[in-house]
Amino acid sequence: MFLASKLLSFMTQPLVWVAVLLLGALLSKAQQRRRRLGWAALVLLLLQGWEPLPDALLRQLQAQHAGPAANADLKAFVGIVVLGGALEPASIWQGHDQVALNEAAERMTVPLALLRRNPQLRLLFSGGEGELLAQGFSEAARAKIFFDSMGLAERQIIYETNSRTSYENARFSAALPGVDPKQPWLLLTSAWHMPRALATFSKAGWNVTPYPVDFRTGSSTPWTQYSLLHGAAKWQLGLHELAGLLAYRLAGRT
């Protein structure tokens, strides 16, 4: 399943589709077909930069689950399950003595405020080595460096170090010593990932309440907003999640 998820991630990149069309144009012997494929590649490429389109897709994913209010009383919960995905790959950490967070950094920073306001909560960080070619430096190990630098007490944090997918996050975390998935937990992950994560954890028997973070779009997007870089990244994010939801449902994991 891990290899399948990596293939899915590759195939849901719209820029890959552009490359396939261009390759088809180069290999085609018919001039008219080459012209059609070339124009199709150009149109597809240009459309990717118009951000209102991918934002609409991400907005639909983000809106499915709302979490507790920022100042809500969380005394009923025993802890927060934080899913990996906010730390740069191990290769980027090599040769530096600083923490390297990526664009999903809220997965790491929001729990800090929650724990300050609710010191009775425990934090369970779930994340192994998600790279296809493992570096031997799990995301949980990198997360420990971050949380240690923030001054969190070790007794307050549990690390799950082997999971590579959302399904493994749920299964492996439930098997940790001292973790009772039947107790009420907050599930903290990116808002666009929450539909799949929440369904997976619930299917695995967890008693979880969503706490979405890392919103990638607001309630609306100006129709003039255009960026090939950001647009392509948002398309990949949204399409990957839709494909992941479908794959998990077909596999009986949600």
C-alpha positions, 0 to 999 in steps of 0.5 A: 500500500505504501508503494501504491500511495507513492505512485498515486502521489506521482500520478496526481501531479497535474504537471505530469499530465502536461509532460505526458501530453508533450511526450505524446506530441513529440512521439506522434508522427501525424502533424495535426495530432502533434499540434493538438497535443501541444495545444492541449498541454499548453492549455492544461498548463495555463489553467493550473495557475488560475487559483480559484479552481483548485481553491474550490476543490480544497475548500470543499475538503476543508469544510467537511469537519469543524473543530472546537473553538480556539478557546474551547474547554478541552478537559474532556480529552486525554490527548492530541494525536498529531499526524506527521507531514509538517517536517521537511525530509531527513535529507534537508535536516542533514548538515544543519542544527536548526529545525526545518518545517514545511508549509504544513507547520501548523501541525507542529505549532498549534499543539504548543498553544493547546498544551500550554492552555491545557497542560493535562493533555498528552501529545501523541505524534505519529510519523515514521519515514514517509520517503520512498528511500528511507534515510533512517531518520524518522519524522518522529525523531525529527519531531522530538528535536522540535518539541524538545527545543520548545521545552515540552516535557518528555513525559507529556509526549508519546512518539509513534515511529513506524507509520508511513501512511494515514492507515498506519498512523491509526493502527500503529498509534493504537498499539502503543503502550499506555494509549487507549483509543477508546478514550476521547482524543483530538485528531490534529492534522491539515484541514484538507487531509481531515476527511480521510484521516478522521474516517481512517481513525474512526474505522480503526476504533479511535474515539477522535474529535477533529481539530483541523489546522493548516487551511490552504484557502479562505472562504473565497478566492479573488478571480484574478489570483494566478500563480503557476507555482501555487496553482499546480501545488494546490491541484496536486494536494486536492487531487491526491486527497480525492484519490486517496479517499477513493482508494481507502474506501475501496480498500475498506479502510474508511 
